[in-house]
């Protein structure tokens, strides 16, 4: 996703990742390890997940 973001962001492509209930630290570490440059927001109270009836991936 980030490679495509880098290619097309100047043409208006927007990517917004939504993390469900992990800490700021965990999300920041994940993004840094993978060199992600698009924004990642954290759904701390799972309200976005519930509003859109999203079933999180199980690991």
PDB file with SEQRES, HELIX, SHEET and CRYST1 records, atoms N, CA, C and O in Angstrom:
SEQRES   1 A   59  UNK UNK UNK UNK UNK UNK UNK UNK UNK UNK UNK UNK UNK          
SEQRES   2 A   59  UNK UNK UNK UNK UNK UNK UNK UNK UNK UNK UNK UNK UNK          
SEQRES   3 A   59  UNK UNK UNK UNK UNK UNK UNK UNK UNK UNK UNK UNK UNK          
SEQRES   4 A   59  UNK UNK UNK UNK UNK UNK UNK UNK UNK UNK UNK UNK UNK          
SEQRES   5 A   59  UNK UNK UNK UNK UNK UNK UNK                                  
HELIX    1 AA1 UNK A    2  UNK A    8  1                                   7    
HELIX    2 AA2 UNK A    9  UNK A   11  5                                   3    
HELIX    3 AA3 UNK A   24  UNK A   33  1                                  10    
HELIX    4 AA4 UNK A   47  UNK A   51  1                                   5    
SHEET    1 AA1 2 UNK A  16  UNK A  20  0                                        
SHEET    2 AA1 2 UNK A  39  UNK A  43  1                                        
CRYST1    1.000    1.000    1.000  90.00  90.00  90.00 P 1           1          
ATOM      1  N   UNK A   1       0.825  -1.192   0.000  1.00  0.00           N  
ATOM      2  CA  UNK A   1       0.000   0.000   0.000  1.00  0.00           C  
ATOM      3  C   UNK A   1       0.867   1.253   0.000  1.00  0.00           C  
ATOM      4  O   UNK A   1       0.571   2.228  -0.691  1.00  0.00           O  
ATOM      5  N   UNK A   2       1.934   1.212   0.779  1.00  0.00           N  
ATOM      6  CA  UNK A   2       2.752   2.414   0.865  1.00  0.00           C  
ATOM      7  C   UNK A   2       3.444   2.717  -0.463  1.00  0.00           C  
ATOM      8  O   UNK A   2       3.609   3.883  -0.823  1.00  0.00           O  
ATOM      9  N   UNK A   3       3.848   1.677  -1.193  1.00  0.00           N  
ATOM     10  CA  UNK A   3       4.480   1.915  -2.505  1.00  0.00           C  
ATOM     11  C   UNK A   3       3.494   2.619  -3.433  1.00  0.00           C  
ATOM     12  O   UNK A   3       3.868   3.559  -4.136  1.00  0.00           O  
ATOM     13  N   UNK A   4       2.248   2.176  -3.441  1.00  0.00           N  
ATOM     14  CA  UNK A   4       1.242   2.816  -4.277  1.00  0.00           C  
ATOM     15  C   UNK A   4       0.952   4.232  -3.799  1.00  0.00           C  
ATOM     16  O   UNK A   4       0.740   5.135  -4.608  1.00  0.00           O  
ATOM     17  N   UNK A   5       0.945   4.420  -2.496  1.00  0.00           N  
ATOM     18  CA  UNK A   5       0.744   5.758  -1.937  1.00  0.00           C  
ATOM     19  C   UNK A   5       1.840   6.701  -2.426  1.00  0.00           C  
ATOM     20  O   UNK A   5       1.555   7.825  -2.839  1.00  0.00           O  
ATOM     21  N   UNK A   6       3.087   6.248  -2.381  1.00  0.00           N  
ATOM     22  CA  UNK A   6       4.202   7.092  -2.821  1.00  0.00           C  
ATOM     23  C   UNK A   6       4.087   7.439  -4.306  1.00  0.00           C  
ATOM     24  O   UNK A   6       4.409   8.558  -4.708  1.00  0.00           O  
ATOM     25  N   UNK A   7       3.634   6.497  -5.113  1.00  0.00           N  
ATOM     26  CA  UNK A   7       3.512   6.728  -6.554  1.00  0.00           C  
ATOM     27  C   UNK A   7       2.393   7.722  -6.869  1.00  0.00           C  
ATOM     28  O   UNK A   7       2.557   8.589  -7.727  1.00  0.00           O  
ATOM     29  N   UNK A   8       1.251   7.598  -6.174  1.00  0.00           N  
ATOM     30  CA  UNK A   8       0.056   8.338  -6.574  1.00  0.00           C  
ATOM     31  C   UNK A   8      -0.378   9.470  -5.640  1.00  0.00           C  
ATOM     32  O   UNK A   8      -1.368  10.143  -5.925  1.00  0.00           O  
ATOM     33  N   UNK A   9       0.332   9.696  -4.541  1.00  0.00           N  
ATOM     34  CA  UNK A   9      -0.124  10.707  -3.583  1.00  0.00           C  
ATOM     35  C   UNK A   9      -0.171  12.109  -4.186  1.00  0.00           C  
ATOM     36  O   UNK A   9      -1.037  12.905  -3.823  1.00  0.00           O  
ATOM     37  N   UNK A  10       0.738  12.418  -5.094  1.00  0.00           N  
ATOM     38  CA  UNK A  10       0.730  13.743  -5.721  1.00  0.00           C  
ATOM     39  C   UNK A  10      -0.424  13.916  -6.707  1.00  0.00           C  
ATOM     40  O   UNK A  10      -0.726  15.026  -7.143  1.00  0.00           O  
ATOM     41  N   UNK A  11      -1.060  12.796  -7.048  1.00  0.00           N  
ATOM     42  CA  UNK A  11      -2.225  12.843  -7.929  1.00  0.00           C  
ATOM     43  C   UNK A  11      -3.522  12.815  -7.126  1.00  0.00           C  
ATOM     44  O   UNK A  11      -4.610  12.743  -7.697  1.00  0.00           O  
ATOM     45  N   UNK A  12      -3.405  12.873  -5.803  1.00  0.00           N  
ATOM     46  CA  UNK A  12      -4.580  12.963  -4.950  1.00  0.00           C  
ATOM     47  C   UNK A  12      -4.951  11.703  -4.196  1.00  0.00           C  
ATOM     48  O   UNK A  12      -5.938  11.701  -3.460  1.00  0.00           O  
ATOM     49  N   UNK A  13      -4.182  10.618  -4.358  1.00  0.00           N  
ATOM     50  CA  UNK A  13      -4.493   9.389  -3.630  1.00  0.00           C  
ATOM     51  C   UNK A  13      -4.363   9.630  -2.135  1.00  0.00           C  
ATOM     52  O   UNK A  13      -3.379  10.208  -1.673  1.00  0.00           O  
ATOM     53  N   UNK A  14      -5.346   9.190  -1.392  1.00  0.00           N  
ATOM     54  CA  UNK A  14      -5.309   9.281   0.062  1.00  0.00           C  
ATOM     55  C   UNK A  14      -5.471   7.874   0.640  1.00  0.00           C  
ATOM     56  O   UNK A  14      -6.355   7.126   0.223  1.00  0.00           O  
ATOM     57  N   UNK A  15      -4.634   7.524   1.580  1.00  0.00           N  
ATOM     58  CA  UNK A  15      -4.758   6.265   2.316  1.00  0.00           C  
ATOM     59  C   UNK A  15      -4.802   6.630   3.785  1.00  0.00           C  
ATOM     60  O   UNK A  15      -3.990   7.420   4.267  1.00  0.00           O  
ATOM     61  N   UNK A  16      -5.742   6.059   4.481  1.00  0.00           N  
ATOM     62  CA  UNK A  16      -5.853   6.257   5.922  1.00  0.00           C  
ATOM     63  C   UNK A  16      -6.072   4.887   6.548  1.00  0.00           C  
ATOM     64  O   UNK A  16      -7.108   4.255   6.338  1.00  0.00           O  
ATOM     65  N   UNK A  17      -5.105   4.442   7.304  1.00  0.00           N  
ATOM     66  CA  UNK A  17      -5.230   3.169   7.999  1.00  0.00           C  
ATOM     67  C   UNK A  17      -5.900   3.418   9.345  1.00  0.00           C  
ATOM     68  O   UNK A  17      -5.656   4.434   9.996  1.00  0.00           O  
ATOM     69  N   UNK A  18      -6.738   2.487   9.747  1.00  0.00           N  
ATOM     70  CA  UNK A  18      -7.391   2.573  11.054  1.00  0.00           C  
ATOM     71  C   UNK A  18      -6.992   1.340  11.853  1.00  0.00           C  
ATOM     72  O   UNK A  18      -7.321   0.210  11.493  1.00  0.00           O  
ATOM     73  N   UNK A  19      -6.281   1.583  12.936  1.00  0.00           N  
ATOM     74  CA  UNK A  19      -5.872   0.509  13.820  1.00  0.00           C  
ATOM     75  C   UNK A  19      -6.921   0.378  14.918  1.00  0.00           C  
ATOM     76  O   UNK A  19      -7.459   1.374  15.402  1.00  0.00           O  
ATOM     77  N   UNK A  20      -7.200  -0.840  15.297  1.00  0.00           N  
ATOM     78  CA  UNK A  20      -8.236  -1.067  16.305  1.00  0.00           C  
ATOM     79  C   UNK A  20      -7.599  -1.396  17.650  1.00  0.00           C  
ATOM     80  O   UNK A  20      -7.084  -2.492  17.870  1.00  0.00           O  
ATOM     81  N   UNK A  21      -7.653  -0.411  18.540  1.00  0.00           N  
ATOM     82  CA  UNK A  21      -7.384  -0.574  19.969  1.00  0.00           C  
ATOM     83  C   UNK A  21      -5.955  -0.926  20.380  1.00  0.00           C  
ATOM     84  O   UNK A  21      -5.754  -1.398  21.499  1.00  0.00           O  
ATOM     85  N   UNK A  22      -4.965  -0.717  19.530  1.00  0.00           N  
ATOM     86  CA  UNK A  22      -3.592  -0.897  19.984  1.00  0.00           C  
ATOM     87  C   UNK A  22      -3.064   0.440  20.489  1.00  0.00           C  
ATOM     88  O   UNK A  22      -3.645   1.494  20.231  1.00  0.00           O  
ATOM     89  N   UNK A  23      -1.969   0.375  21.203  1.00  0.00           N  
ATOM     90  CA  UNK A  23      -1.404   1.599  21.776  1.00  0.00           C  
ATOM     91  C   UNK A  23      -0.708   2.436  20.705  1.00  0.00           C  
ATOM     92  O   UNK A  23      -0.351   1.937  19.638  1.00  0.00           O  
ATOM     93  N   UNK A  24      -0.524   3.712  21.015  1.00  0.00           N  
ATOM     94  CA  UNK A  24       0.215   4.600  20.119  1.00  0.00           C  
ATOM     95  C   UNK A  24       1.601   4.031  19.844  1.00  0.00           C  
ATOM     96  O   UNK A  24       2.079   4.054  18.709  1.00  0.00           O  
ATOM     97  N   UNK A  25       2.234   3.525  20.880  1.00  0.00           N  
ATOM     98  CA  UNK A  25       3.582   2.968  20.752  1.00  0.00           C  
ATOM     99  C   UNK A  25       3.603   1.797  19.775  1.00  0.00           C  
ATOM    100  O   UNK A  25       4.454   1.744  18.887  1.00  0.00           O  
ATOM    101  N   UNK A  26       2.670   0.858  19.933  1.00  0.00           N  
ATOM    102  CA  UNK A  26       2.627  -0.314  19.052  1.00  0.00           C  
ATOM    103  C   UNK A  26       2.415   0.091  17.591  1.00  0.00           C  
ATOM    104  O   UNK A  26       3.062  -0.440  16.689  1.00  0.00           O  
ATOM    105  N   UNK A  27       1.513   1.026  17.377  1.00  0.00           N  
ATOM    106  CA  UNK A  27       1.223   1.474  16.020  1.00  0.00           C  
ATOM    107  C   UNK A  27       2.429   2.192  15.429  1.00  0.00           C  
ATOM    108  O   UNK A  27       2.783   1.961  14.273  1.00  0.00           O  
ATOM    109  N   UNK A  28       3.053   3.049  16.203  1.00  0.00           N  
ATOM    110  CA  UNK A  28       4.228   3.781  15.735  1.00  0.00           C  
ATOM    111  C   UNK A  28       5.362   2.813  15.393  1.00  0.00           C  
ATOM    112  O   UNK A  28       6.021   2.968  14.365  1.00  0.00           O  
ATOM    113  N   UNK A  29       5.589   1.820  16.250  1.00  0.00           N  
ATOM    114  CA  UNK A  29       6.643   0.830  15.994  1.00  0.00           C  
ATOM    115  C   UNK A  29       6.358   0.042  14.711  1.00  0.00           C  
ATOM    116  O   UNK A  29       7.258  -0.181  13.901  1.00  0.00           O  
ATOM    117  N   UNK A  30       5.119  -0.371  14.536  1.00  0.00           N  
ATOM    118  CA  UNK A  30       4.719  -1.111  13.332  1.00  0.00           C  
ATOM    119  C   UNK A  30       4.976  -0.268  12.081  1.00  0.00           C  
ATOM    120  O   UNK A  30       5.550  -0.752  11.106  1.00  0.00           O  
ATOM    121  N   UNK A  31       4.551   0.979  12.118  1.00  0.00           N  
ATOM    122  CA  UNK A  31       4.712   1.866  10.964  1.00  0.00           C  
ATOM    123  C   UNK A  31       6.190   2.133  10.677  1.00  0.00           C  
ATOM    124  O   UNK A  31       6.609   2.146   9.520  1.00  0.00           O  
ATOM    125  N   UNK A  32       6.966   2.343  11.718  1.00  0.00           N  
ATOM    126  CA  UNK A  32       8.392   2.608  11.528  1.00  0.00           C  
ATOM    127  C   UNK A  32       9.128   1.391  10.978  1.00  0.00           C  
ATOM    128  O   UNK A  32       9.981   1.532  10.102  1.00  0.00           O  
ATOM    129  N   UNK A  33       8.810   0.202  11.477  1.00  0.00           N  
ATOM    130  CA  UNK A  33       9.456  -1.021  11.007  1.00  0.00           C  
ATOM    131  C   UNK A  33       9.181  -1.278   9.531  1.00  0.00           C  
ATOM    132  O   UNK A  33      10.000  -1.872   8.830  1.00  0.00           O  
ATOM    133  N   UNK A  34       8.033  -0.830   9.076  1.00  0.00           N  
ATOM    134  CA  UNK A  34       7.636  -1.071   7.685  1.00  0.00           C  
ATOM    135  C   UNK A  34       7.767   0.170   6.803  1.00  0.00           C  
ATOM    136  O   UNK A  34       7.378   0.160   5.635  1.00  0.00           O  
ATOM    137  N   UNK A  35       8.321   1.233   7.378  1.00  0.00           N  
ATOM    138  CA  UNK A  35       8.523   2.499   6.652  1.00  0.00           C  
ATOM    139  C   UNK A  35       7.226   3.021   6.033  1.00  0.00           C  
ATOM    140  O   UNK A  35       7.226   3.486   4.893  1.00  0.00           O  
ATOM    141  N   UNK A  36       6.135   2.948   6.770  1.00  0.00           N  
ATOM    142  CA  UNK A  36       4.851   3.433   6.266  1.00  0.00           C  
ATOM    143  C   UNK A  36       4.801   4.948   6.379  1.00  0.00           C  
ATOM    144  O   UNK A  36       5.201   5.515   7.396  1.00  0.00           O  
ATOM    145  N   UNK A  37       4.314   5.593   5.345  1.00  0.00           N  
ATOM    146  CA  UNK A  37       4.285   7.055   5.332  1.00  0.00           C  
ATOM    147  C   UNK A  37       2.875   7.616   5.310  1.00  0.00           C  
ATOM    148  O   UNK A  37       2.698   8.825   5.463  1.00  0.00           O  
ATOM    149  N   UNK A  38       1.860   6.769   5.123  1.00  0.00           N  
ATOM    150  CA  UNK A  38       0.488   7.263   5.149  1.00  0.00           C  
ATOM    151  C   UNK A  38       0.001   7.328   6.594  1.00  0.00           C  
ATOM    152  O   UNK A  38       0.549   6.645   7.460  1.00  0.00           O  
ATOM    153  N   UNK A  39      -1.015   8.136   6.865  1.00  0.00           N  
ATOM    154  CA  UNK A  39      -1.487   8.290   8.243  1.00  0.00           C  
ATOM    155  C   UNK A  39      -2.169   7.030   8.783  1.00  0.00           C  
ATOM    156  O   UNK A  39      -2.861   6.312   8.062  1.00  0.00           O  
ATOM    157  N   UNK A  40      -1.948   6.794  10.062  1.00  0.00           N  
ATOM    158  CA  UNK A  40      -2.607   5.693  10.770  1.00  0.00           C  
ATOM    159  C   UNK A  40      -3.272   6.288  12.001  1.00  0.00           C  
ATOM    160  O   UNK A  40      -2.614   6.907  12.837  1.00  0.00           O  
ATOM    161  N   UNK A  41      -4.561   6.097  12.103  1.00  0.00           N  
ATOM    162  CA  UNK A  41      -5.293   6.551  13.286  1.00  0.00           C  
ATOM    163  C   UNK A  41      -5.653   5.339  14.126  1.00  0.00           C  
ATOM    164  O   UNK A  41      -5.701   4.214  13.628  1.00  0.00           O  
ATOM    165  N   UNK A  42      -5.904   5.576  15.395  1.00  0.00           N  
ATOM    166  CA  UNK A  42      -6.195   4.486  16.318  1.00  0.00           C  
ATOM    167  C   UNK A  42      -7.628   4.608  16.820  1.00  0.00           C  
ATOM    168  O   UNK A  42      -8.022   5.629  17.385  1.00  0.00           O  
ATOM    169  N   UNK A  43      -8.391   3.552  16.603  1.00  0.00           N  
ATOM    170  CA  UNK A  43      -9.777   3.474  17.061  1.00  0.00           C  
ATOM    171  C   UNK A  43      -9.761   2.862  18.464  1.00  0.00           C  
ATOM    172  O   UNK A  43     -10.099   1.693  18.651  1.00  0.00           O  
ATOM    173  N   UNK A  44      -9.360   3.679  19.446  1.00  0.00           N  
ATOM    174  CA  UNK A  44      -9.128   3.176  20.803  1.00  0.00           C  
ATOM    175  C   UNK A  44     -10.363   2.562  21.455  1.00  0.00           C  
ATOM    176  O   UNK A  44     -10.261   1.580  22.190  1.00  0.00           O  
ATOM    177  N   UNK A  45     -11.522   3.139  21.186  1.00  0.00           N  
ATOM    178  CA  UNK A  45     -12.729   2.613  21.827  1.00  0.00           C  
ATOM    179  C   UNK A  45     -13.560   1.739  20.883  1.00  0.00           C  
ATOM    180  O   UNK A  45     -14.690   1.370  21.204  1.00  0.00           O  
ATOM    181  N   UNK A  46     -12.995   1.415  19.725  1.00  0.00           N  
ATOM    182  CA  UNK A  46     -13.615   0.547  18.719  1.00  0.00           C  
ATOM    183  C   UNK A  46     -14.919   1.110  18.153  1.00  0.00           C  
ATOM    184  O   UNK A  46     -15.735   0.356  17.623  1.00  0.00           O  
ATOM    185  N   UNK A  47     -15.124   2.416  18.256  1.00  0.00           N  
ATOM    186  CA  UNK A  47     -16.357   3.021  17.759  1.00  0.00           C  
ATOM    187  C   UNK A  47     -16.444   2.983  16.234  1.00  0.00           C  
ATOM    188  O   UNK A  47     -17.529   2.799  15.684  1.00  0.00           O  
ATOM    189  N   UNK A  48     -15.315   3.154  15.547  1.00  0.00           N  
ATOM    190  CA  UNK A  48     -15.318   3.077  14.078  1.00  0.00           C  
ATOM    191  C   UNK A  48     -15.626   1.646  13.651  1.00  0.00           C  
ATOM    192  O   UNK A  48     -16.415   1.416  12.735  1.00  0.00           O  
ATOM    193  N   UNK A  49     -14.999   0.698  14.320  1.00  0.00           N  
ATOM    194  CA  UNK A  49     -15.228  -0.715  14.026  1.00  0.00           C  
ATOM    195  C   UNK A  49     -16.706  -1.064  14.182  1.00  0.00           C  
ATOM    196  O   UNK A  49     -17.288  -1.726  13.323  1.00  0.00           O  
ATOM    197  N   UNK A  50     -17.297  -0.623  15.263  1.00  0.00           N  
ATOM    198  CA  UNK A  50     -18.705  -0.933  15.520  1.00  0.00           C  
ATOM    199  C   UNK A  50     -19.631  -0.183  14.575  1.00  0.00           C  
ATOM    200  O   UNK A  50     -20.626  -0.750  14.122  1.00  0.00           O  
ATOM    201  N   UNK A  51     -19.335   1.066  14.265  1.00  0.00           N  
ATOM    202  CA  UNK A  51     -20.182   1.862  13.389  1.00  0.00           C  
ATOM    203  C   UNK A  51     -20.250   1.282  11.979  1.00  0.00           C  
ATOM    204  O   UNK A  51     -21.270   1.398  11.299  1.00  0.00           O  
ATOM    205  N   UNK A  52     -19.158   0.659  11.548  1.00  0.00           N  
ATOM    206  CA  UNK A  52     -19.102   0.119  10.192  1.00  0.00           C  
ATOM    207  C   UNK A  52     -19.216  -1.400  10.166  1.00  0.00           C  
ATOM    208  O   UNK A  52     -19.022  -2.022   9.122  1.00  0.00           O  
ATOM    209  N   UNK A  53     -19.531  -2.002  11.320  1.00  0.00           N  
ATOM    210  CA  UNK A  53     -19.728  -3.451  11.435  1.00  0.00           C  
ATOM    211  C   UNK A  53     -18.521  -4.220  10.882  1.00  0.00           C  
ATOM    212  O   UNK A  53     -18.662  -5.123  10.057  1.00  0.00           O  
ATOM    213  N   UNK A  54     -17.336  -3.836  11.359  1.00  0.00           N  
ATOM    214  CA  UNK A  54     -16.097  -4.448  10.898  1.00  0.00           C  
ATOM    215  C   UNK A  54     -15.708  -5.551  11.863  1.00  0.00           C  
ATOM    216  O   UNK A  54     -15.717  -5.357  13.079  1.00  0.00           O  
ATOM    217  N   UNK A  55     -15.369  -6.698  11.321  1.00  0.00           N  
ATOM    218  CA  UNK A  55     -14.874  -7.797  12.116  1.00  0.00           C  
ATOM    219  C   UNK A  55     -13.353  -7.782  12.018  1.00  0.00           C  
ATOM    220  O   UNK A  55     -12.814  -7.983  10.930  1.00  0.00           O  
ATOM    221  N   UNK A  56     -12.655  -7.554  13.108  1.00  0.00           N  
ATOM    222  CA  UNK A  56     -11.185  -7.475  13.045  1.00  0.00           C  
ATOM    223  C   UNK A  56     -10.582  -8.825  12.692  1.00  0.00           C  
ATOM    224  O   UNK A  56     -11.155  -9.879  12.966  1.00  0.00           O  
ATOM    225  N   UNK A  57      -9.390  -8.758  12.064  1.00  0.00           N  
ATOM    226  CA  UNK A  57      -8.654  -9.976  11.763  1.00  0.00           C  
ATOM    227  C   UNK A  57      -8.203 -10.618  13.071  1.00  0.00           C  
ATOM    228  O   UNK A  57      -7.797  -9.927  14.005  1.00  0.00           O  
ATOM    229  N   UNK A  58      -8.276 -11.898  13.125  1.00  0.00           N  
ATOM    230  CA  UNK A  58      -7.799 -12.616  14.306  1.00  0.00           C  
ATOM    231  C   UNK A  58      -6.400 -13.102  14.025  1.00  0.00           C  
ATOM    232  O   UNK A  58      -6.120 -13.628  12.948  1.00  0.00           O  
ATOM    233  N   UNK A  59      -5.516 -12.925  14.997  1.00  0.00           N  
ATOM    234  CA  UNK A  59      -4.143 -13.394  14.786  1.00  0.00           C  
ATOM    235  C   UNK A  59      -3.820 -14.521  15.725  1.00  0.00           C  
ATOM    236  O   UNK A  59      -2.708 -15.048  15.697  1.00  0.00           O  
TER     237      UNK A  59                                                      
END                                                                             
